[in-house]
Amino acid sequence: MAKNNYSDVMDTLLGGKDKSRILLETGTNELEILEFYIETLVGTELVKNHFGVNVAKVREVIETKGLTFTKSSNNPCFRGTIPLRELILPLIDISKWLEMNKSENGEDLIIVTEFSKSVTGFIVSGVTSIHRVGWEEVMSPDKYTNSLGIQSIVGVVFIDDHITQLIDLEHIIASLNPETTKNMMQSTVKADKKYKVLIAEDSPSIGMMIKKNIEDSNMEVHLEQNGALALKYLKSKIALAEKENKDITEYVHIVISDIEMPQMDGFTFTKNVKEDPISGKLPVILYSSIITNELRHKGESVGANIQVSKPDLDQVARIAIELIENKKKKQ
C-alpha cells in the first residue's frame, strides 16, 4: 500500500504539482483515496477520526485561515459560502453531519470536490496522506458504523494502525437536497420486449431507484451489490447458455454498472465482461458521479459503450433500449 507524505499531498492538492500523477491505470481494481480526519475531544485528549474520499472527486485542498464565510442556511451542516475564483463555493461541515463534536482550533481545511456536475467544499480538521488500496480490501462498514453511530459510510479499510472510513459525500449532498435524486425515479420510455438487464450497484437506495426506472420501462432486472457478484452471476449465465446451446442474450441483454464499488469496481468488471468472447458482445453502460471529460477515457479504455453521469440516471432506460435495439439491427 503506497502513500505520499503530507507535504506531497498538500503540494498536489493545493495546486503545486500535477494531479495527474496520482491517477490510476484503469482496470487494476484499485482506488486512490485522500485520507482526512475530524479531530474530537475525548475527555482531555484530542482524537483523530480518519475518513477517506476518492481522489478523483477532489479538485484541491484550501486553508480556512483568513477566509470569511457568508452564512446562507439555517441547517447547521451548511457553513455558508466563499468565493473561489469563478465560483461561489457552498461549504458543508462534515463533523456536523456526522454529529461529531469537532475541536475548533481555527486551522481547519476545506476539501474542494467536484462530482455529479457540482463543486462543493467540505470542512475537515486536516488531511494526512493519499493512499492506494485495492477495492477487495474495502470491507462492509456495518460492524464498525453501528458501534460508532455514524451514517454515510460506504466502506472501511485498514491503513497502517487504524481504520479509515470511506465517506459517501454524494449521500450527504442528496440528503441535504432530496431534489437531486428525484429524477432517478422517473422513466418516460417503454421497451417493446422484456429485455433482461444486469445491474451492479453497491448502494441499496441508488440500486432500487435504477431498478425501478428500468422495470418501469418494461424490462427485467437482476441486481447485484458489486462487480464481483455481478461477474459471478454473468459467468453462471454464460455456462448455462453453453450447456443449453443458446445465445447469451437469452439470459442477459445489457449490463449496467456503477464505477465505485467494493470488492470489484465498475472498470474492472467491465474489462472482464468485454474480454470474454461470449459476454464481450453485450453492451455495457457505466455510470458514476466522477464521469468527467478528463476521466471519460478510463471507461472507453475498458470497452464501455456509454458512460452516464449520476445526475442523468433518468436517461439510463432510454439509452439501454437504444443500445440493445441498435445491436439487434446490426446483427
Backbone bond lengths (Angstrom), bond angles and torsions (degrees), N, CA, C in turn:
res aa  C-N    CA-C-N  psi(-1)  N-CA   C-N-CA  omega(-1)  CA-C   N-CA-C  phi
1 M - - - 1.454 - - 1.522 108.82 -
2 A 1.331 116.56 104.70 1.455 120.55 -177.07 1.514 110.78 -85.55
3 K 1.331 116.86 150.37 1.450 119.73 177.28 1.520 109.84 -148.17
4 N 1.336 114.56 156.19 1.448 120.67 175.08 1.515 108.67 -94.66
5 N 1.359 117.28 153.74 1.448 117.67 176.40 1.523 110.51 -79.38
6 Y 1.339 115.90 172.90 1.466 120.49 -171.73 1.523 112.16 -59.57
7 S 1.325 117.50 -42.33 1.461 119.73 -177.75 1.523 111.29 -64.92
8 D 1.337 116.78 -37.42 1.458 119.80 177.07 1.525 111.02 -63.73
9 V 1.349 116.07 -41.12 1.463 119.98 179.03 1.518 110.04 -60.08
10 M 1.321 116.43 -48.56 1.454 119.78 -177.12 1.524 111.47 -67.07
11 D 1.334 117.34 -39.42 1.463 119.99 177.38 1.518 110.91 -60.29
12 T 1.344 115.03 -45.09 1.463 119.54 -178.16 1.517 111.71 -66.04
13 L 1.345 116.69 -49.73 1.454 119.99 -171.58 1.523 113.80 -87.59
14 L 1.325 117.79 -10.31 1.459 120.66 169.61 1.520 110.79 -91.49
15 G 1.334 115.43 4.13 1.461 119.49 173.53 1.507 114.50 95.25
16 G 1.352 118.81 6.15 1.450 121.03 -175.59 1.513 113.61 -81.00
17 K 1.330 117.86 -18.65 1.463 120.67 -179.14 1.523 109.82 -132.58
18 D 1.308 114.52 167.00 1.454 120.86 -179.84 1.521 110.00 -73.86
19 K 1.330 116.28 115.01 1.466 119.86 -176.99 1.528 111.96 -65.31
20 S 1.318 117.14 -22.00 1.462 119.11 -175.83 1.521 112.31 -62.78
21 R 1.325 117.82 -18.51 1.462 119.26 -178.11 1.524 112.00 -68.70
22 I 1.348 118.19 -16.76 1.453 119.88 -179.00 1.526 112.14 -100.58
23 L 1.340 116.57 0.91 1.454 118.20 -179.82 1.521 109.64 -77.92
24 L 1.322 115.45 143.60 1.463 121.19 -172.42 1.518 112.52 -88.73
25 E 1.301 114.50 154.84 1.457 119.95 168.74 1.521 107.65 -68.64
26 T 1.326 116.37 138.42 1.456 121.09 -174.17 1.527 111.77 -73.94
27 G 1.338 115.33 142.35 1.452 120.61 173.41 1.509 114.46 86.67
28 T 1.319 118.89 9.94 1.464 121.77 179.24 1.521 112.10 -90.15
29 N 1.329 116.72 -1.47 1.470 122.65 -178.32 1.525 111.46 58.91
30 E 1.324 115.39 38.04 1.455 121.06 178.91 1.524 110.41 -120.19
31 L 1.308 113.98 159.66 1.454 122.34 -177.55 1.520 108.31 -134.97
32 E 1.322 116.43 138.10 1.458 119.31 171.71 1.519 107.99 -106.99
33 I 1.324 116.03 124.91 1.459 119.92 -178.36 1.521 110.19 -116.80
34 L 1.312 114.90 142.01 1.458 121.30 167.96 1.525 106.68 -87.94
35 E 1.319 116.25 117.37 1.454 120.14 179.34 1.531 109.14 -89.86
36 F 1.324 115.68 130.25 1.460 120.91 176.02 1.516 108.46 -131.33
37 Y 1.309 116.25 175.03 1.462 118.54 -178.82 1.526 111.40 -142.23
38 I 1.334 113.68 153.80 1.461 123.39 170.58 1.522 106.43 -110.81
39 E 1.306 116.42 122.51 1.456 121.16 -177.20 1.531 109.51 -94.62
40 T 1.327 116.37 122.30 1.462 121.22 -179.62 1.526 109.52 -121.69
41 L 1.316 114.65 157.18 1.463 121.03 179.18 1.517 109.21 -98.66
42 V 1.315 116.90 117.26 1.462 123.06 177.18 1.531 106.86 -114.79
43 G 1.337 115.34 105.06 1.461 119.21 -171.69 1.509 109.06 67.02
44 T 1.310 116.63 -117.13 1.462 121.02 176.51 1.521 111.95 -108.74
45 E 1.341 115.92 6.54 1.461 120.30 -174.55 1.521 111.30 -107.45
46 L 1.331 116.10 135.40 1.460 121.34 174.27 1.523 108.84 -84.01
47 V 1.335 116.01 126.78 1.460 122.16 -177.45 1.525 109.43 -117.62
48 K 1.335 116.56 133.51 1.458 121.48 177.13 1.527 109.86 -95.14
49 N 1.320 116.48 121.01 1.461 123.40 175.80 1.528 107.08 -100.08
50 H 1.328 117.25 118.71 1.458 121.59 -170.71 1.530 112.65 -94.00
51 F 1.319 114.90 136.73 1.457 122.76 178.60 1.520 108.88 -135.18
52 G 1.331 115.95 166.17 1.456 119.72 179.02 1.516 111.52 -142.90
53 V 1.336 115.41 153.20 1.457 121.91 176.66 1.524 108.27 -141.10
54 N 1.313 116.98 146.84 1.459 122.51 -179.96 1.531 110.22 -57.88
55 V 1.340 115.90 125.75 1.462 120.68 -179.32 1.526 111.15 -58.57
56 A 1.328 117.44 -30.22 1.459 120.68 -178.88 1.528 112.21 -61.57
57 K 1.341 117.21 -18.53 1.465 120.78 179.69 1.529 112.76 -92.76
58 V 1.337 116.69 -5.46 1.458 120.68 -172.67 1.528 110.90 -100.25
59 R 1.338 115.99 124.58 1.463 120.85 175.57 1.515 111.52 -86.11
60 E 1.326 116.13 -43.87 1.460 120.85 -177.31 1.522 109.21 -171.08
61 V 1.321 115.66 171.29 1.459 122.05 173.68 1.519 107.12 -124.31
62 I 1.339 116.88 131.86 1.464 121.08 -179.71 1.521 109.43 -126.90
63 E 1.319 116.03 158.04 1.455 121.42 179.46 1.525 110.42 -88.25
64 T 1.322 116.56 149.90 1.464 120.69 178.06 1.523 111.93 -88.37
65 K 1.312 116.33 -15.01 1.460 120.32 -177.00 1.523 110.73 -58.61
66 G 1.332 115.67 124.33 1.455 120.97 178.67 1.510 114.84 87.06
67 L 1.338 117.94 -6.20 1.456 120.89 -179.77 1.531 110.96 -82.76
68 T 1.315 116.60 146.24 1.453 122.67 174.72 1.512 108.70 -111.03
69 F 1.334 116.68 118.20 1.457 121.13 -178.93 1.527 109.63 -86.59
70 T 1.327 115.61 137.38 1.463 120.94 173.15 1.514 108.24 -97.08
71 K 1.319 116.65 113.93 1.467 120.81 -176.90 1.520 109.45 -67.84
72 S 1.362 116.64 133.57 1.466 119.29 -175.03 1.515 113.51 -137.88
73 S 1.341 118.95 5.03 1.459 119.89 -176.85 1.515 110.40 -157.34
74 N 1.333 115.16 151.32 1.458 120.46 174.48 1.518 112.39 -83.62
75 N 1.345 116.61 -12.63 1.462 120.34 178.39 1.524 108.95 -69.23
76 P 1.331 118.54 125.88 1.474 120.32 -177.04 1.522 113.65 -63.32
77 C 1.352 117.68 -19.66 1.468 119.72 178.29 1.527 111.53 -70.76
78 F 1.339 116.33 -28.28 1.449 120.46 179.57 1.518 109.81 -85.84
79 R 1.329 116.65 127.27 1.450 120.98 177.35 1.516 112.12 -102.74
80 G 1.324 117.18 9.31 1.458 121.14 179.47 1.503 111.90 102.25
81 T 1.317 117.11 -149.30 1.464 122.84 -177.49 1.527 110.10 -137.91
82 I 1.329 114.42 160.62 1.464 121.10 171.52 1.526 107.76 -138.40
83 P 1.325 117.94 151.28 1.470 119.46 173.59 1.524 109.50 -75.54
84 L 1.314 116.37 135.29 1.463 121.79 177.20 1.517 107.69 -136.76
85 R 1.327 114.98 95.23 1.457 121.65 -175.47 1.529 110.34 52.30
86 E 1.335 118.21 -115.47 1.466 119.52 -176.23 1.526 112.61 -85.35
87 L 1.344 117.88 1.23 1.459 121.86 -173.08 1.522 112.74 -111.60
88 I 1.311 115.59 155.49 1.463 122.46 162.09 1.523 105.08 -104.52
89 L 1.321 116.21 109.09 1.463 121.44 -168.99 1.525 111.14 -92.21
90 P 1.354 118.26 116.22 1.468 120.23 173.69 1.524 110.02 -73.13
91 L 1.330 116.39 143.04 1.463 121.22 -175.62 1.518 110.83 -117.99
92 I 1.328 116.19 131.69 1.462 122.85 177.44 1.521 108.59 -119.16
93 D 1.318 116.11 129.01 1.462 121.62 177.40 1.526 107.93 -88.36
94 I 1.331 116.87 106.98 1.464 120.90 -176.63 1.529 111.26 -60.53
95 S 1.327 117.14 -35.88 1.468 119.81 -177.68 1.527 111.34 -63.04
96 K 1.337 117.13 -34.50 1.471 120.69 178.60 1.524 110.11 -67.47
97 W 1.333 115.79 -42.06 1.464 119.69 179.03 1.523 111.06 -63.18
98 L 1.341 116.31 -41.08 1.454 121.28 -178.73 1.522 112.60 -82.99
99 E 1.329 115.94 1.64 1.469 122.30 179.43 1.527 111.15 56.34
100 M 1.318 114.58 46.21 1.458 121.55 177.67 1.529 109.33 -108.58
101 N 1.312 115.29 142.69 1.466 120.93 -179.80 1.525 108.88 -87.75
102 K 1.327 115.49 84.08 1.457 120.77 -175.36 1.521 111.77 -70.81
103 S 1.318 115.17 137.83 1.454 120.53 175.05 1.524 109.36 -69.10
104 E 1.324 117.08 129.76 1.468 121.61 -178.78 1.523 108.72 -98.90
105 N 1.327 115.25 98.55 1.467 119.14 -179.35 1.521 113.26 -108.96
106 G 1.350 115.46 2.17 1.452 119.58 178.03 1.515 114.94 75.22
107 E 1.332 117.94 7.32 1.467 121.13 -177.78 1.524 111.41 -123.18
108 D 1.332 117.00 33.74 1.456 121.44 179.85 1.531 110.91 -66.13
109 L 1.336 114.41 163.96 1.458 121.87 174.78 1.524 109.21 -119.04
110 I 1.323 115.71 158.90 1.463 121.87 175.11 1.525 108.02 -117.13
111 I 1.333 116.00 119.88 1.458 120.92 173.12 1.521 107.14 -88.45
112 V 1.320 116.48 112.93 1.468 121.60 -178.85 1.526 107.73 -89.54
113 T 1.332 116.27 117.03 1.464 121.38 -176.40 1.518 110.89 -111.75
114 E 1.325 114.62 155.86 1.460 120.98 173.48 1.519 108.32 -137.31
115 F 1.317 116.33 114.15 1.467 121.95 175.33 1.512 107.81 -160.18
116 S 1.321 116.04 161.10 1.465 122.31 -178.85 1.525 111.70 50.24
117 K 1.336 115.83 38.42 1.464 122.81 175.56 1.523 113.38 63.97
118 S 1.317 117.53 25.43 1.459 119.96 178.07 1.523 110.13 -142.05
119 V 1.335 115.58 154.38 1.456 122.83 179.11 1.523 108.13 -115.16
120 T 1.327 116.84 128.08 1.467 122.61 -175.54 1.518 109.32 -138.80
121 G 1.325 116.30 146.95 1.452 121.25 175.38 1.518 110.68 -106.05
122 F 1.330 116.82 134.44 1.460 122.36 178.41 1.529 108.74 -117.05
123 I 1.323 116.19 124.27 1.461 121.61 -177.52 1.524 109.74 -85.58
124 V 1.352 115.86 128.23 1.463 122.42 179.45 1.523 108.55 -135.34
125 S 1.324 116.28 168.74 1.461 119.68 179.08 1.525 112.07 -74.62
126 G 1.335 116.98 -37.19 1.454 120.14 -178.75 1.514 111.13 -178.00
127 V 1.324 117.20 171.50 1.464 122.67 175.15 1.518 108.53 -119.26
128 T 1.328 116.12 154.58 1.465 120.29 -178.42 1.519 111.62 -113.99
129 S 1.336 116.99 -68.17 1.464 120.22 -173.54 1.510 110.83 -149.17
130 I 1.317 114.77 167.83 1.459 122.04 167.66 1.527 106.71 -102.84
131 H 1.332 116.43 125.31 1.462 121.54 -176.49 1.526 109.62 -118.62
132 R 1.304 115.37 142.89 1.465 121.04 172.08 1.523 108.31 -102.63
133 V 1.316 116.55 124.06 1.463 121.32 179.78 1.524 108.80 -131.34
134 G 1.317 116.04 155.99 1.451 120.94 173.13 1.521 109.68 -85.21
135 W 1.317 116.39 142.14 1.468 119.20 179.00 1.524 111.18 -59.89
136 E 1.343 116.85 -27.02 1.460 118.74 178.67 1.530 111.62 -69.44
137 E 1.339 117.75 -15.60 1.460 121.54 177.16 1.531 112.15 -82.10
138 V 1.319 116.45 -15.50 1.463 120.66 -177.48 1.527 109.27 -78.80
139 M 1.329 115.67 121.47 1.467 121.14 -175.92 1.520 110.91 -104.58
140 S 1.315 114.90 161.65 1.455 120.87 176.99 1.523 110.01 -60.33
141 P 1.337 117.84 139.46 1.465 119.55 -177.78 1.518 114.10 -83.06
142 D 1.322 118.37 -6.26 1.465 121.47 -167.77 1.522 113.96 -52.34
143 K 1.329 117.29 -53.84 1.462 119.13 -172.76 1.525 112.57 -72.14
144 Y 1.350 116.53 -14.43 1.455 119.48 178.87 1.526 111.35 -95.76
145 T 1.329 116.69 -45.41 1.458 119.08 -175.03 1.521 112.18 -72.31
146 N 1.343 117.66 -28.00 1.459 118.70 177.50 1.526 111.03 -60.19
147 S 1.334 116.04 -41.90 1.453 119.21 -178.64 1.521 111.90 -75.26
148 L 1.340 115.87 -28.69 1.456 119.37 -178.96 1.523 112.64 -87.18
149 G 1.326 117.03 -16.37 1.454 120.38 -179.79 1.508 112.85 68.91
150 I 1.336 118.21 32.50 1.458 121.97 -175.77 1.523 109.68 -113.14
151 Q 1.348 115.38 135.04 1.457 121.16 177.35 1.526 109.06 -99.47
152 S 1.322 115.33 175.18 1.465 123.21 173.95 1.523 113.66 65.46
153 I 1.334 118.17 27.72 1.456 122.18 174.86 1.527 108.17 -105.31
154 V 1.333 117.08 123.48 1.462 120.39 -175.46 1.522 112.76 -97.44
155 G 1.322 117.23 -12.14 1.454 120.28 178.81 1.515 110.42 -179.47
156 V 1.323 115.31 165.91 1.464 120.18 176.81 1.526 108.66 -131.17
157 V 1.325 115.65 149.87 1.451 121.03 179.06 1.527 107.91 -141.91
158 F 1.325 116.47 141.94 1.463 120.87 177.74 1.531 109.12 -85.54
159 I 1.320 116.08 122.91 1.463 122.28 178.13 1.520 107.69 -124.96
160 D 1.313 115.61 121.81 1.465 120.87 -176.43 1.528 109.50 55.08
161 D 1.319 117.84 -116.07 1.467 120.62 -175.26 1.526 113.06 -110.84
162 H 1.334 116.86 20.36 1.460 118.18 -177.54 1.531 111.06 -145.37
163 I 1.322 114.37 168.42 1.463 121.87 176.62 1.522 109.33 -92.90
164 T 1.315 115.99 131.87 1.462 121.39 172.83 1.519 108.41 -111.90
165 Q 1.321 115.66 126.45 1.460 121.45 -177.54 1.525 109.99 -97.34
166 L 1.328 116.49 127.14 1.461 121.32 -179.92 1.524 108.72 -84.06
167 I 1.306 115.64 118.55 1.456 120.55 -171.52 1.520 110.95 -96.31
168 D 1.316 115.91 141.26 1.463 123.14 -178.18 1.527 108.79 -93.68
169 L 1.317 116.91 89.01 1.465 121.34 -179.07 1.529 111.15 -64.79
170 E 1.327 116.60 -32.91 1.470 120.00 179.48 1.523 110.80 -62.40
171 H 1.340 116.06 -41.55 1.457 119.96 179.76 1.522 111.16 -63.54
172 I 1.315 116.64 -38.27 1.465 120.15 178.66 1.516 110.48 -61.88
173 I 1.326 116.58 -49.28 1.464 120.43 -178.91 1.520 110.88 -64.16
174 A 1.349 116.32 -42.85 1.465 120.00 -179.49 1.526 111.30 -63.20
175 S 1.335 116.92 -37.64 1.466 120.50 179.73 1.521 111.48 -69.34
176 L 1.327 116.21 -35.19 1.461 120.05 178.22 1.520 111.56 -76.05
177 N 1.335 116.13 -23.04 1.457 121.11 179.59 1.524 109.03 -139.03
178 P 1.344 118.04 80.85 1.475 121.95 -175.26 1.522 114.27 -57.99
179 E 1.340 117.90 -20.99 1.456 120.42 -179.24 1.526 111.52 -62.15
180 T 1.350 117.00 -22.91 1.466 119.90 -176.65 1.519 112.86 -66.41
181 T 1.331 118.22 -22.98 1.471 120.29 -178.33 1.530 113.25 -110.49
182 K 1.312 117.02 -3.47 1.470 119.07 -175.82 1.523 112.00 -60.37
183 N 1.344 117.77 -41.05 1.458 120.78 -176.14 1.515 113.45 -65.55
184 M 1.348 117.65 -19.76 1.457 119.84 179.13 1.524 111.31 -64.50
185 M 1.313 117.64 -21.53 1.453 121.73 -176.63 1.524 112.19 -82.21
186 Q 1.330 117.96 -10.99 1.447 121.32 -170.07 1.518 112.09 -100.06
187 S 1.326 115.84 137.01 1.456 121.10 175.09 1.521 108.65 -136.13
188 T 1.322 116.10 135.74 1.467 119.97 -176.76 1.524 112.07 -119.48
189 V 1.349 117.62 11.34 1.466 120.95 -178.07 1.525 109.85 -123.17
190 K 1.330 114.86 159.72 1.463 121.12 177.08 1.526 109.07 -135.15
191 A 1.318 115.79 131.72 1.462 120.07 175.67 1.520 109.61 -79.96
192 D 1.335 116.14 146.10 1.463 120.85 179.38 1.528 111.24 -72.47
193 K 1.330 116.12 -28.24 1.460 121.16 -179.41 1.521 109.72 -126.66
194 K 1.330 115.99 162.03 1.467 121.47 -179.29 1.530 109.94 -81.23
195 Y 1.322 115.28 74.17 1.456 119.36 178.08 1.529 110.00 -63.92
196 K 1.330 115.36 147.33 1.468 121.12 -177.41 1.531 109.38 -101.81
197 V 1.330 115.75 125.30 1.460 122.40 -172.51 1.526 109.81 -118.63
198 L 1.333 116.70 129.71 1.459 122.67 173.54 1.527 108.19 -102.91
199 I 1.346 116.04 124.61 1.472 121.10 -178.91 1.524 109.32 -119.45
200 A 1.334 116.45 135.59 1.465 122.83 172.40 1.522 108.44 -114.79
201 E 1.334 116.21 117.94 1.473 121.64 -177.92 1.518 108.98 -156.51
202 D 1.343 116.60 124.72 1.464 119.61 -176.37 1.517 113.68 -84.46
203 S 1.327 118.38 -21.48 1.462 120.80 179.19 1.526 109.98 -83.50
204 P 1.338 118.84 118.95 1.469 120.69 179.77 1.529 112.50 -58.08
205 S 1.328 117.15 -40.49 1.468 120.06 -176.83 1.525 111.05 -68.81
206 I 1.337 117.46 -47.01 1.467 120.49 178.60 1.524 109.67 -65.71
207 G 1.327 116.97 -41.06 1.455 120.81 179.80 1.519 112.24 -58.40
208 M 1.321 116.53 -44.62 1.464 119.65 -179.51 1.522 111.76 -68.89
209 M 1.334 117.11 -33.49 1.463 120.03 177.74 1.522 111.30 -66.12
210 I 1.337 116.39 -44.45 1.465 119.30 178.89 1.526 110.15 -67.53
211 K 1.322 116.53 -40.61 1.467 121.25 178.59 1.529 110.17 -57.94
212 K 1.317 116.60 -44.99 1.468 120.42 179.48 1.526 110.74 -64.24
213 N 1.332 116.19 -42.63 1.461 120.98 179.71 1.527 110.59 -58.56
214 I 1.346 116.43 -44.64 1.462 120.85 -178.29 1.527 110.87 -70.70
215 E 1.322 117.12 -43.70 1.464 120.42 -178.73 1.523 111.28 -66.89
216 D 1.316 117.55 -34.54 1.465 120.63 176.14 1.525 111.65 -64.72
217 S 1.325 115.68 -17.91 1.466 120.99 178.77 1.525 112.17 -95.97
218 N 1.353 116.62 18.12 1.459 123.30 174.69 1.527 112.96 70.67
219 M 1.346 116.65 36.87 1.457 120.59 176.28 1.522 109.96 -124.83
220 E 1.338 115.98 157.60 1.459 121.83 178.36 1.528 109.56 -94.68
221 V 1.327 116.14 143.12 1.463 120.63 -175.53 1.519 111.00 -125.48
222 H 1.341 115.63 134.67 1.460 121.51 165.90 1.524 106.21 -116.37
223 L 1.331 116.56 120.94 1.468 122.05 -173.97 1.520 110.56 -109.81
224 E 1.346 116.55 128.24 1.461 122.71 174.86 1.525 109.16 -119.29
225 Q 1.350 116.17 156.05 1.455 121.15 -171.00 1.524 114.97 -84.05
226 N 1.314 118.16 -13.11 1.460 120.21 176.37 1.524 109.79 -162.45
227 G 1.336 115.89 175.28 1.449 120.51 -176.97 1.508 113.91 -64.52
228 A 1.336 116.87 -35.01 1.471 120.36 -179.21 1.518 110.87 -63.86
229 L 1.333 116.47 -45.40 1.462 120.17 179.32 1.526 111.32 -68.77
230 A 1.326 116.86 -37.40 1.464 120.38 178.91 1.526 110.66 -65.87
231 L 1.328 116.69 -38.86 1.463 120.31 178.71 1.529 110.48 -66.92
232 K 1.329 117.15 -39.60 1.460 121.02 177.21 1.522 110.45 -61.43
233 Y 1.334 116.42 -43.82 1.471 120.77 178.29 1.528 110.23 -62.02
234 L 1.333 116.34 -45.33 1.462 120.32 -177.82 1.526 111.10 -63.48
235 K 1.326 116.75 -40.32 1.469 119.99 178.42 1.527 111.45 -64.16
236 S 1.335 116.36 -33.99 1.464 119.21 177.69 1.525 110.37 -66.18
237 K 1.331 117.11 -35.65 1.464 121.16 178.33 1.523 111.23 -72.93
238 I 1.331 117.02 -34.49 1.467 120.39 175.58 1.529 109.77 -63.23
239 A 1.344 116.18 -44.33 1.463 120.74 178.95 1.527 111.08 -62.70
240 L 1.332 116.40 -39.93 1.460 120.85 179.61 1.525 110.93 -67.23
241 A 1.336 116.10 -40.50 1.464 120.27 178.69 1.532 110.80 -62.32
242 E 1.321 116.26 -41.68 1.462 120.01 179.12 1.530 111.12 -66.93
243 K 1.330 116.18 -40.42 1.468 120.86 -179.63 1.517 111.03 -64.41
244 E 1.342 116.49 -40.48 1.463 120.87 -176.77 1.524 112.26 -94.29
245 N 1.345 115.94 4.82 1.466 121.27 179.12 1.538 111.34 55.30
246 K 1.320 114.55 48.21 1.466 120.83 179.01 1.523 109.90 -122.87
247 D 1.326 115.13 164.37 1.455 120.33 176.74 1.531 109.57 -78.43
248 I 1.317 116.88 148.15 1.466 120.93 -179.15 1.525 112.02 -58.70
249 T 1.335 117.19 -26.99 1.465 120.26 -179.70 1.527 112.92 -70.76
250 E 1.344 117.18 -5.06 1.460 119.27 170.62 1.532 110.57 -71.70
251 Y 1.347 115.63 -17.52 1.465 120.44 -174.71 1.532 113.14 -120.81
252 V 1.326 116.61 -32.91 1.469 121.75 178.70 1.527 108.46 -144.09
253 H 1.336 115.68 130.31 1.467 119.85 177.87 1.531 112.25 -100.98
254 I 1.317 116.46 -30.14 1.457 119.72 -174.58 1.526 109.26 -156.78
255 V 1.332 115.48 153.09 1.459 122.14 178.59 1.523 108.49 -118.18
256 I 1.333 115.90 133.35 1.466 122.24 177.79 1.524 107.70 -126.16
257 S 1.333 116.96 128.93 1.460 118.77 -173.29 1.524 112.63 -142.07
258 D 1.330 114.72 140.28 1.455 121.68 165.89 1.523 107.88 -68.86
259 I 1.317 117.31 161.46 1.463 120.51 176.81 1.520 111.51 -92.62
260 E 1.327 117.67 -48.23 1.463 121.36 -175.82 1.531 110.59 -87.14
261 M 1.334 116.58 104.44 1.457 121.29 179.56 1.520 109.85 -145.49
262 P 1.340 118.63 144.37 1.466 120.60 174.36 1.524 111.03 -69.12
263 Q 1.326 115.72 164.19 1.461 124.85 -179.76 1.538 112.02 71.76
264 M 1.333 117.73 -58.30 1.467 120.95 175.94 1.515 108.90 -148.74
265 D 1.328 116.71 123.80 1.462 119.76 -178.28 1.531 111.17 -79.72
266 G 1.323 115.37 172.20 1.457 120.57 -176.16 1.515 114.22 -66.68
267 F 1.345 117.76 -33.03 1.459 120.64 177.62 1.526 110.90 -63.79
268 T 1.338 115.98 -48.25 1.464 120.45 -178.96 1.528 110.63 -66.20
269 F 1.320 116.09 -40.14 1.461 120.94 177.16 1.530 110.31 -59.48
270 T 1.332 116.57 -48.90 1.466 121.29 -179.49 1.526 111.06 -61.61
271 K 1.327 116.56 -41.87 1.466 120.90 178.44 1.518 110.66 -58.31
272 N 1.345 117.74 -43.24 1.466 121.88 178.10 1.520 111.81 -65.36
273 V 1.334 115.87 -40.81 1.472 120.00 179.52 1.523 110.37 -62.59
274 K 1.323 116.53 -47.36 1.459 121.16 -173.52 1.530 113.05 -74.55
275 E 1.325 117.46 -25.64 1.461 119.54 -179.58 1.522 113.08 -81.26
276 D 1.329 117.19 -14.92 1.461 120.38 177.40 1.534 109.26 -79.63
277 P 1.339 118.54 133.08 1.468 120.53 -176.35 1.524 113.86 -64.23
278 I 1.334 117.58 -22.65 1.465 120.12 -179.36 1.528 111.36 -93.04
279 S 1.329 117.47 -53.98 1.462 119.75 -178.81 1.519 112.16 -74.91
280 G 1.347 116.33 -15.47 1.457 119.87 -177.54 1.513 114.16 -60.81
281 K 1.327 117.10 -21.56 1.464 118.90 -179.34 1.529 112.65 -84.81
282 L 1.346 116.69 -5.83 1.464 119.29 178.98 1.526 110.45 -77.76
283 P 1.336 117.67 138.64 1.465 119.48 174.71 1.533 109.96 -68.34
284 V 1.331 116.75 145.33 1.458 122.29 178.41 1.528 109.31 -126.60
285 I 1.326 115.29 128.75 1.465 121.96 173.36 1.520 108.00 -108.61
286 L 1.319 117.36 123.70 1.455 122.22 172.97 1.519 109.23 -103.39
287 Y 1.326 116.02 142.53 1.460 118.98 175.11 1.525 109.46 -138.46
288 S 1.312 115.15 153.84 1.456 120.60 -179.92 1.522 109.29 -174.03
289 S 1.318 115.21 161.94 1.468 119.97 173.05 1.521 110.87 -78.45
290 I 1.358 117.86 -12.17 1.463 120.20 -175.64 1.524 112.49 -103.00
291 I 1.332 118.15 12.91 1.461 119.72 176.98 1.530 108.66 -77.01
292 T 1.321 114.95 111.79 1.457 122.26 178.39 1.518 108.04 -130.86
293 N 1.321 116.67 171.12 1.459 119.86 177.90 1.521 111.02 -59.23
294 E 1.345 116.43 -35.08 1.453 120.79 -178.31 1.526 111.77 -71.39
295 L 1.332 117.93 -32.21 1.462 121.49 -174.90 1.529 113.19 -103.52
296 R 1.324 116.86 -3.89 1.457 120.02 -177.66 1.531 112.43 -60.95
297 H 1.337 116.20 -28.74 1.467 119.41 -178.79 1.518 112.06 -63.04
298 K 1.338 117.51 -22.91 1.464 120.04 -179.41 1.528 110.83 -66.07
299 G 1.331 116.59 -45.62 1.456 119.95 177.72 1.512 111.99 -65.57
300 E 1.329 115.86 -37.86 1.462 119.93 179.00 1.523 110.78 -63.99
301 S 1.332 116.81 -36.57 1.469 120.29 -176.21 1.525 112.96 -67.70
302 V 1.347 117.30 -23.32 1.471 119.53 178.57 1.527 112.03 -101.05
303 G 1.334 116.89 3.33 1.459 120.45 172.25 1.509 116.91 97.00
304 A 1.335 118.05 11.82 1.471 119.52 178.25 1.525 109.83 -61.13
305 N 1.321 116.75 135.95 1.462 120.61 -179.67 1.522 112.25 -76.92
306 I 1.338 115.42 -40.38 1.466 121.46 -179.20 1.519 107.86 -141.06
307 Q 1.332 116.77 144.79 1.460 121.93 174.45 1.530 108.74 -124.29
308 V 1.325 115.51 132.49 1.460 121.59 -172.98 1.520 109.36 -125.08
309 S 1.315 116.83 133.73 1.460 120.97 174.26 1.526 109.15 -77.46
310 K 1.318 118.01 145.92 1.460 121.10 -174.98 1.529 114.38 -55.89
311 P 1.334 119.91 -35.18 1.470 117.95 176.57 1.526 113.50 -62.26
312 D 1.335 117.60 -15.66 1.468 121.56 -179.11 1.525 112.74 -105.79
313 L 1.324 117.18 19.97 1.468 119.80 -177.15 1.519 113.16 -64.44
314 D 1.334 117.61 -19.11 1.463 119.18 177.03 1.527 111.43 -65.35
315 Q 1.343 117.17 -14.32 1.465 121.68 -179.72 1.521 113.21 -92.26
316 V 1.347 117.36 -4.81 1.468 120.48 -172.68 1.527 112.24 -61.75
317 A 1.330 118.13 -42.51 1.465 120.56 -179.43 1.529 110.99 -60.59
318 R 1.316 116.51 -45.98 1.465 120.43 179.33 1.534 110.76 -61.33
319 I 1.330 116.83 -45.27 1.465 121.17 -179.22 1.523 110.68 -63.56
320 A 1.335 116.49 -40.86 1.464 120.81 179.98 1.522 110.93 -61.01
321 I 1.324 116.55 -46.70 1.471 120.56 -179.98 1.522 110.59 -61.14
322 E 1.333 116.63 -43.59 1.464 120.40 -179.60 1.525 111.46 -62.76
323 L 1.344 117.49 -42.50 1.470 120.40 179.71 1.517 111.55 -63.98
324 I 1.332 116.48 -44.05 1.465 120.35 -179.54 1.514 110.98 -63.84
325 E 1.324 116.57 -46.83 1.471 120.23 -175.66 1.525 112.01 -72.07
326 N 1.326 117.10 -33.84 1.479 119.51 176.21 1.521 110.59 -66.07
327 K 1.334 116.20 -37.14 1.462 119.93 178.84 1.531 110.42 -67.10
328 K 1.332 116.63 -39.64 1.456 120.44 179.27 1.530 110.57 -64.44
329 K 1.336 117.26 -37.96 1.461 120.89 179.78 1.531 110.57 -65.10
330 K 1.330 117.02 -41.11 1.464 120.94 -179.97 1.528 111.24 -65.01
331 Q 1.349 115.81 -36.08 1.454 119.60 179.65 1.526 111.38 -70.67
